């Protein structure tokens, strides 16, 4: 009889025939939660297996033999059943290839009491015994099962405590503005040279991210923006894992683009459970640009990404904001039959009542006239005009940098493709595979050359688009003539070109407008079109 508390239970012998005990085929299962150290010649999995093999060897007289198959799960948590080696072992048990499972410790098999119960049921169904080298119990007795369940309960408790500590650590890091790990997004790399990893700006990717935000605003919908990004052959973030495997670097789709456009990390913020903190990392997207994209995404969420008809001529829709509440002012109208009155109302007041905001409502025609008059007077304000033109030049310089970077990337890609073409042409095998690769390479070269021509054209246009203060002043002075020829929908688009934000201060009854840096240039272009 086995002495309880000193040695693991010995599974009953298998019968080979009349009275002769058969061998007990033992499968050794090993597991390690993290991948750290697995690259060593002798790692934790090897140590677990060595201990199990030694124990099986000590039971040789009982007919125990060690199966040569290795069931090693390196880098897999014990809290999940989704482990390749475990799944394979369970399949072999179902196939009748295993008589006994040997582990170094119980929690190597599972840290979940529920999962362990399911595993033990599958063992019992096939008559398979279970042995832990370092813990003593008999799985065939009620006392042994009780001991096993107690041990496993403590293992699960330990796992939950570790999880709580990790979550608390992440929360503390994020409150301090630190990056808590994970996969870096486009625009940032991870610097691991210090005490803890931190995000650093990747200048080339950052310029591309800013261009992507502008592309979305210009195109007006995620799908059209994705089409443009794929046309340019721009990919999402590519990285290399610790094992040297390259992941990411795939074409954008509407889902991945939406994730990028809505990530506050790009504005230098860290978000955790609904709270936003100032991050230690540098912002690569201006908060005003991020907010404009957010508003456009919200608008598209209601309209399916298709611009609405603007039936009631709401020129400031999506632009006008309440300064006190820092929220949008929504276009509304009242009236009966043929007489209607248009207003802009603070969203906070609409949601929670007029008493929550002094800016309860603004007459639509009056506020729109005030904003349009601001454009008319800009031509006479040289200081403001100079500042806006200077800001425009900054934006132009950023776009030039992004385009030149893309041009260099296309040239490098063309070099690789042309080399591949030469090699394929030199291959005179005439196989179907070679022909297909040759056709695909030709197609990629054609696409790259087309995009290169577009980039060169855009670079030329930007180089020719520089405007002087005098040209801008003339365009603004002739604004009335252009404005009168536009439909309400076109007028709304012009205002969105000119302004990034319009704020109403109810306390002081004032309106502050923020011009888009490239808006004046767009107006000049319109003037030249009219002149032609």
N, C-alpha and C positions, 0 to 999 in steps of 0.2 A: 504494500500500500504506500502511496506517495505521502511523505511527511509534509503537512500543510505549513506554508510560510517559509520553506527553505528552498525548494526547487520548483520550477515550472512543471505543470502537468505534462505527463507523457501521453500522447494520443494513443488510442487503442490500435493494435496491429491490424494491418489489412490481411485478409485471407487470400492466399494464392491458390489454395486447394484444400483438400481434406487435412486439417490440422496444422498445416505449415503456414507460419506467419509471413506475410508479404512485406516488402520494403515500404517505408513511410516517406513519401516524396514531399520534401520541405521546400517551400518557396520563401525566399527572403525578401521582405519589402523594406525599402529605405526611403526617407524623405527629408528634405531641407527646405525651409520656407523661402530663403533668399538665395540669389545666385552668387552672392559674394563668396569667394574662395573655391568655387567649383572648378576653376581652371587649374588648381593645384594638382600635382601628380598624385598625392594622397589626400583626399578631402574628407569631409564629414560623412558623405555617403559610403566611402570606402571603409571608414572606421566602424560605422554601424554594421556593414556587411561582414567585416572581419570578426566582430564580436559574435554575430549570429552564426557564422560558419564554425567558430570555435565551439559554440554550444552544441550545434548539430553533431560535430565530430565526437563530442563527449557522450552522445546518445547512440553511437554507432552500433553498440551491442543490442540496442532495442530495434535495430533495423532502419534507423533514420539515414536518409541520404539527401544531399543538397542538390537541388535542381540547378542546372547551369544557367537557366534564363535569369536575367537581371531585371528586377522591377524597381527601378530607381527614379524617383520624382524629385529632380533638383529645381528649386525655384518655384515650388507650388505650395500654397497654403493648406494647412490641415483643416481649415474651416469649410472647404469645398470638396465635392466629390468629382469635380472636373479635373482629373489628373490622368495623364495618358498611361503611366505605368500601372496605376491602381485599376483603371478600366481594363487594361490587358490582363492583369492578374485575375480579376473577377470573371473575365471571359474564359480563361484557362480553367478556373474552378468549375464553372458551369459545364465545361467540356470534360470534366473528370480527370484533369491532368495533375491536380494538387491534392495532397492529403492533410497538410499542415502548413500554416502560415506563421513565420517567425519574424518578430520585429525586435528592435533594440529597446524601445519604450512604447507604451500603449498609444501615446499621443502622436507617434509617427504615423500610425494608421489613420487616426482622425482626432480632431479636437472638438467635434460636434457630437453631443450625446445622441441626437436624432440620427445623424448619419452613421454613427457607430452601430446603433441598434439595427439599422438596415443591413449593414455589412455582416453583422453577426447572424442575422436571419438567413442571408445567402450562404454563410458558412454552414449553419446547422442543416439547411436544406440538402446540402451535398455531403454532410458528415465530415466537414473539415474542422480540425482543431486549430486553436490559436494560442501562441506562446509568446510571452515577452521575456527577453533575456534578463532584464534588470528588475522586473517586478514579478512577484510570486502569486499566482492564483490558478485555479482549476476551472476552466470554462465549462466543464461538464457537470459541475455541482452548483447548487443554489448559492452556497456561501461564496464560491469563486465568482459567480456572476455579480453578486452584491459588491464584492471587493472591486471588481472591474468597473462597475458603474460609478462607485465612489471615486475611484482614480480618474475616470473620464470626466466626472462632474467638476473636479478640481482643475483638470486641464482646460475645460471649457471656460470656467471662471477666470483662469489665468489669461486665456485668450481675450476675453471681454475686457479685463482690466488693462491689458496691453493696448487694445483698441481705443479705450477711453483716454489713456495717456497720450497716444498718438494724436487723437482728435484735439485734446487740450493743447498740445504743443503746436499744432497747426494753427489753432485759433489765436494763441499768444503771438506767434510769428506774424500772422496777418494783421493783428491789431497794431503791431510795431511797424507795419509797412513792408515787411520782408516777404520775399517770394518763398513759398512753402514747397516748392518742387513741382514735378510733373513735366509735361511736354511743353517746351517753349513754343510760342506762336511766331508767325512770320513777323520779322522786324527785330527780333531779339535772339541772342545767343546766351548760353549759360557759362558764367565764369566760375570755375570750381577751384581757383587758386587760393582763395581765402579760407577762413574758418568755416563758412557756410556758403553754398552756391548762391549766386545772385545773377540777375538779368543785366545784360549789357546790350547796347544798341548795335545792331548790324546795319551800318550806314546804307549799304546797297539795298538791303531788304526794306529798310525804313522808307527810303525814297519811293520804292515800289508800293508800299502800303498806303502812303499819302496819295499816290496816283490812283490807286484802286478806289479810295474814298471819293475822289473827284470823278472818276469814271462812273461810279454808281449814281452820283448826283446828275451827271450829264445825261446818262442813259435813262434814268427815271424808274428802272425796275431791276430786280435781281437777275431775271432771265436775260435781259438785254446786256447787262453788265457781264454776266458769265460768258455770253457769246463773244463779247469784245475781248475778255481775258483769254479765252481759248484761241481766239484769232491771233492774239499776241504771243501765244504759247507760254503764258505765265502760269506757274505752278504754285501749290501751297507749300508749306514748310517741309523741307527735307532734312532728316537727321539720321545719324548712325548710332545704333545701340551699342551697349558695352560688348556685345558679342560680334560687333562689326557688321551687323545687318542694316542695310539701308531701308528706311521706311519713310513714307510720305512722298513729297515731290510729285503729287498727282494733280491733274487738271482740276480747276475749281468747279463746283456745282453750286446750286442755289443754297444748299444747306451749309456747306463749308464757308461760302461767302458771307452768309448771314451771321455765322458764328464770329467771323473776323470783324465784321462791321459793328457788332454789338458788344465787343469785348472791351470793358473799361480799362483793362490793363494798358491799352495803347495810349491812354491819356495820363498815365502815371499813377493810376489808382489800383488799389487792392480791394477786392470785394469778398466778404465772407458772411454767409447766412443773412443776406439782405443789408448788411452794413458796409459802408464804403470808407476806406482809409487811404491817406496819402502814402504812396509807395516810395521806396528808396530808389527805384529805378527811374530812368529818364523817360519822359513822355515823347512819343514820336508823332502823335496826332493832336492838333489843336482842339481844345474842348469845344470851341464854337463849331468847328467842322464836324466833330463827332455828334454834336447835338443836332445839327442840320440833317445829318444822315439818319439819326434816330427818328426825327420828326417825319422824314420822308418814308422810312420803313413803317411807321405807325399809319401814315396816310395810305400807303400801299396795302397795308393789312386790311383796310376798310374797302379799298377799291379794286383789289386784285392786281395792283401794279399798273393799272391803266388810268391815265389822267382823266379826271372827271370833267364834265362839260362846263363847269362853273356857270350854271344856269342863272344865278342871281348876281353875277358880276362881282364876286368877293375878291377884290384885287390883293388883299393882304392876308389871305388864307395861308396858313403855314409860316407866316413871317411875324405877325403881331403877337407880342407877349406881354403879360402883366409883370411889371418889375417887382412889385411887392411879393407876389406869390411865386414868381419864377415859373409860370406855366403859360400855356397857350391861351390866346383869346379866340374863342370860337365864333364863327359867323352864324348869326341867327336872323330871323325876320318875323315880323308880326303884321297883321292886317287882314282885311276881308275883301273878297271879290277882287276888284282891279287895283286896289290901293294897298301897297305893302311898304313897310318901313324896315330897313336893314340895320342891324346892330352887330357889334363885336362884344362878346361877353366873356369875362374871365372864367376859365374852366373850373377853378376852385369854387367860385360863387355858384356856378351851375350845379356842382356836385353837392355842396354843403350849405347852400343858402346865401342870399345877398349880404347878410350881416358879416360873413367871413372875409369880404374884400370890398374895399371902397370903389374899386373899378368894376362896379356892377355891370355897366354897359356903356358903349360908345356908339354914337350915330355913325353908320357906315360911310355915308357920303362925305361927312366932315373930316373924318380921320384919313380917308383915302386922298382927299384934296390936299390936306396938310402935308402928306408924304410926297405927293407929286410936286407940290410947290417947292419942297426941299431940293428936288432934282433941278428945278428951274433956277434956283438961286446959287447952286454949286458953282456954276461957271464964273460967278463974280467973287467967289471966296478962294483967293489964290493959295492961302496957307493950307486949307483943307484939301484943295485939289492936289497940291504938291505932295501932301502926306499919302493920299490915296494912290497917286502914281508911283511913289516910292514902294508902297506895299505891293503894288502890282508887279514891280520889277523883281521883288523877292520871290513871288509866286512863279514868275517866268523863269527865274534862275533855278528854282527847284525842279520845274518840269524839264528844263534843259538838261539838268544833271541826270534825271531819270531816263530821258530819251537817249542820251549819250551812253549811259550804262547799258541800256537795252540794245543799242546799236553794236556795242562791243561784244555783247553776249551772242547776238545773231551772227556776227562775223566769225566768232569762235565755233559756233554750231555749224555754220556753213563749211568751215575748214574740216571739221570731223566728218560731215556728211560727204563732202567731195572726196575725202580719202577713202571712205567706205565705198563710194561709187567706183573709184579706180580699182579697188580690190575686187569688187564684184564683176567689173568688166573683164578683168584679167582672168577670172575664173571661167574657163571655157567648157565647163562640164555640161552646161545647158540644162541643168536639172530644174524641176518645177520650183523647188525651194529657192534656188538662186534667182530665178526669174521673178518670183514674187518679192523677194527682198530688194531686187533692183528696182522694181516698179514702186515699192514703198519708199525707197530712198529718193527716187526722182520726185515723188509727191512731196516728201518733206523738204527737199531742196527748193521746190517751186513755192511752197508755202512760206519758207524762210525768206526767200528773195522778195516775195510779195510784201511781207511785213517790213522788210528792210526798206523797200521803196516808200512805204507809208511813213516810216519813221523819218526817213530823209526829207520827205515832203513836209512833215510836221515841223521838223527842225528849221526848214527854210521859211515856213510860214511864221514861226515864232521869231526868227531873226528879222523878218520884215514887219513884225507887228508892233515894234516899239513906237510909242506915240509921244509927241511932245506936249507940253502944257498948252501950247497954242491950239494944237489939233483937238485936244480934249475940250478946251474952252469953246471952240467953234461947234463941236458936236453937242455940247450941253446947251449952248445958246439956240441951236436949231432943234432942240428936243421937242418943242411944241408941234412942229411940222411933222415929225416922225410919229409922235404919240397919237395925233389925231387920225392917222391912217390905220391904226391898229385896232383889231377887234378886242373885246374885253378879255378873251382868253389869251391873246398875244400880249396885251398890256400886263396881265398877271405874270406871264413868263418873263417879260422885260424887268419887272420889279424884282423877281427872284434872281435875275442875273445881276442886278445892281446892288441889292441889299442882302446881307447875311442875317440880319436881325433888326427888328423894330420894337422898341420897348416903350410902353406907356406907363408913366409914373402918375398914378392917381392922386397921390398926396400933393404933388406940386403942379399937377395938371400940365405936364410936359411930355413931349415925345422925343425919344433919342433914336436916331437911325445909325446903323453900322453898315457902311458900304463894303461890298465885296471888292477885293483888290483888283480882280480882272473885269469888273463890271463896266468901268469906263471904256476899256478897250473894246468890249462888245458893242457898246453904244456907238463908238467911232466907226466900227465895221458896218453897223446898220446905216449910219449916215453916208458912208461911201457907196453902199449898195443903192441907196435912194438917189445919190448924185449920178450914179451910172445910168 
